[in-house]
Amino acid sequence: MSRTLADLLQKAQKLKSGFSGARERLSRLRVEASSPDGLVRVVASGDKQIVSIETRPGLAADPPAEARRKLEETCNEALKKAEGLLKEEIDKTLGELGINFPGLF
């Protein structure tokens, strides 16, 4: 096998291993978002999964459309924060492997 091909395969294996570790770390990380009035709190994992949604009793007093809007906006905010963690972790993993593509993800 040529040296270039062997190097390429070795780098591919490191990349696979690096992203496997990153995926595992992201699944353990948590971010949270709360509605401005504090009636909704959402926790998401770094791999963009909703982990929990908590509501306070006062949410039931809101009209249904308003309560839905608060839930949707708070979930979206938590997922946006998780996306930020994901991008940071990808950049970190690529940097550790000597691959520098700022803003790639």
N, C-alpha and C positions, 0 to 999 in steps of 0.2 A: 504494500500500500504506500502510496506517495506520502511524503512528509506533510505536504499541504493538506491533503485529504485527512490525514490523521489529526492534524491540528484543528481542522474544521469540525471533525467529529468530537474531539475533546471539548471544544468550545460549546458545541451544541449540547453535550452532556452537562456541562457546567450551567448553561442557561436553563436547561430543564430542571436541574437540581435546585438552582437559585429560585426559580419561579414556584417550585413545589413548596419550598420553605416559606416564601412570601405568602403563598395562598394559605398556608397553615397559620402564619402569624396574623394575617388579616381576619381570618375567621374568629380569632380570639379577641381582637380589638373591638372596642365599643365606642360609639358616638351617640350623643343624644340631642334632641331638639325639643323645645317647648313652645306652645302657642304663646303669643304675647300676654294673654290674660292668665296663663298658667293652668288652664283647664285641661290641656292635653300635653302629654309627654310621650315621646317616641324614642326608643332605643334601637339602633341598627348596628349590625356588625360591619367590620371593615370590608367584608366581601359582599356588601350591599344587600343584606337580608334583614328584614324587620324582625327584631328579637322580641320586643314588647311594646304594647301601647297601653298607656295608663290614662284614665280620665278621672276628673274630679266630679263630684255630684252636681256642681253648678252647670256642667255642660248640658245636662238634661233640660235645663230651663231655657236654653237657646232654641230658636226655631230649628227644625231638622236640617234645612238647607245650610244654615249657619254652622251647625255642629259638624256636618259633613265637610264643609269648606275648611274648618279648623283642623279636622283630622287629616284631610288631604294635604293641606299646606305644611302641616307639621311632619307628616311622613316624608314629603318631598324634601323638606329641609334636612331631615336626618339622612336621607339617601344622598343628598348633595354633599354633606359632610363626609359620608362614607366614600364617595367618589374621590374626594380630595385625599383621603388616606390611601386609597388604591393607587392614585397617581404618584403620591410620595413614595410608596413602597416599590412601585415599578421603577421609578427613577433611582432609588437607593440600590435595588438589586442590580440594575444595569450598570450603575457606577461601580459596584463591588466587582463586577465581571469585566470592568475596563471598557464598557460600551457606553459612550456618551452621546445621547440624543436628547438634549433638553427639550422639553415641551412635546415629545413624541406622543405621549399619552395624556 
